[in-house]
Amino acid sequence: MSMAIRNVRIIDGLGQTIERGTLLVNGDRFVAVGGERDVRVRRGTPTVDGRGLTALPGLIDCHVHLCLGGDADVVGTIRDEEPALTLLKASRFARLTLTAGVTTVRDVGARDHQIFALKQAQSAGLVPGPRILAAGLAICMTGGHARFIGREADGPEEILRAVREQLAAGADVIKFIASGGVLTPGTSPDRPQLTQDELAAGMDEARRAGRRVAAHAHGAEGMKNAIRAGAHSIEHATLLDDEAGELMRAHGVFMVPTLSALATTAACGPTCGVPESAVTKARSMKARHEASFKQALRSGIPIAMGTDAGTPFNYHGDNAQELTRMVALGMSQMEAILSATASAAELLGIRELVGTLEPGKLADLVLVDGNPLKRIEILQDRSRIAGVMQAGRFVSGPLADSQQAAGSKQ
Ligand SMILES: [Zn+2]
């Protein structure tokens, strides 16, 4: 089935903006994207009038945890909750994420392998949600950060086995914990975790299987270990130093800043319920994190958008807050959009499928009322999202409702 969107401002994810453009969709793909004179729309093609709206590629969040719900003590929740309840909640979080214009997520750490069931249910059309690329359990050392959503392993051989377990369960990406963290009590973010040999053994195995590797690292030493071992992205990169920055640039390693994670935890008051150790760590690192982001931006390190959604008060569906935060720290609106579309698709290795509005790509897009190149924060306003299209179908927003109504009349 064909569909056209006309009179719409198009941000194509290639750095171009077309005023009064036309998008033509056939089946699950874009077949034409261009100015109104460049795209021929056949008479009778169902058409959406995009006047006043901006179309941009469906957003991609490179760092979420669908098994966490943004409550104050996520570690305690996971400890006390039935896994089946976690899965049901994750399905709801996936729907909220989609409603916010996020059509693809990378889930970089779940409490168990049920995340792959959610991925299958979404891709089979059984539940609404973003397309999911998932890591399964994060791989960490015994007693290490993120062990509440991790597989503890020590020594190259056991790490290798842990990687193979995730691959066997269906992992699209492998996540390693290369430093301490904020939320796990007793771990120091500035201290490295797992040795470079352990990381290299695991990352080599992931690469042999053709998978990408994401490494959690706050401290510079953990980042360097992970980069030298072959990581594709450094998650957080909070305490970047010159050497780690230079290594990232030289190896083309992405920074996934997750500014929202530290900011939401650091903003938490004394009675908010977040364990005090986590608030103290987040507060002490927030300014350094922002400086590291600016350093990465200045020095040309590739940046892909990720929120760490699911961590305390960092809610699924609020994902676009990360773009506002990046713009507040000096990124242009266009750069922020690219980090959440084309660059994110490149990091995830799915650039030929999604991330730009181009003929041949899957038709994933967001239609927003207004111009996010003037005010990026409009992407956070659910009432301005006129439609979210995924693989050629409006799946959320008023346009999805009217499409459904039209379908039921036929
Ligand atoms: Zn995370």
Residues whose N, C-alpha, C, O or C-beta is under 5 A from the ligand:
A	BS01	ZN	D308
